[in-house]
Amino acid sequence: MEQRTSLFHQRKQSVRKQREEERKSLRASLASTQAQLHQAYCGFNHTSDQDLVESYVFEIKALQSRYDYLLRQIKELERVP
């Protein structure tokens, strides 16, 4: 019985560690996406070429979608005990 309890606790710790690693990875991706968004906005604000403006609009929209996705994933992981 004691051995099963020990295995249960080891498994539980392993799952917690795995979730924490996933959270760290998602947070790093979120920070990277935020930096890329900032860079895209800077490019958008400093160009007058119509083709580049259009390119930045698409890039910003894609990065915003990625940012929203990552944020949802982080919130979902934080909801799980």
N, C-alpha and C positions, 0 to 999 in steps of 0.2 A: 504494500500500500504506500509506504513511504517513497519507494522508488517511482511509482506513478505520479505522486505529488511533485517530486523533484523534476521529472520529465515535463510535467505540465507547466511548471514555473519556468523551466528552460525554454520551452516553446513560446510561452507568453513573452519572455524577455526578447527572444529572437524576433518575434513579430513587432514588438515595440521598436526595437533597433532598426528593423527594416523600414517601418513607417517614418521614423525620424530621418533616416537617410533619404527617403523619398521626399520628405518635406524640405530638407536642405537642398536637394537637387532642384525641386520646383521653385524654391525661393531664389536660387542662383539664376535660373532661367528667367524668372520674373524680373530680376534686377537687370539682366542683360537685355531683355526686351524693352524695359523702360529706358535704358541708355540708347538703344537703337531708335526708339520713338523720338527721344529728344534730338538725336542727330538728324532724323528725317524731318522733323519740324524746323530745325535750323536750316537745313537745305531748302526746304519749301519757302521759308521766309526770306531767303537770300538769293532767289533766282527769279529771273523774269522770262526765261525761255519757256514757251507754252508747253513744249514736249516734256521738259523736266518737271514743270508744275504738275502735269498730269501723272507723270511717273511717281512723284512724291505723294500725290493723293492716294494712289493705289497702294503704295508702300505703307503709308500711315494707316490706311484702313486694314490692311493685312496684319500689321503689328498690333493694332488695337484689338483685333479678333484674337490674336495669340495671347495677348495680355489678359483679356477677359477669361479665356479658357484656363490659363494657368492659375488665375485668381480663384476660379471656381474649384479647380482641383485641390488647391491648398485649403480652401474652406471646407471642402468635403473630407479631407484627411484630418483636419482639426476637429471635426464633428465626431469622428470615430474615437472611442476611448482607447 
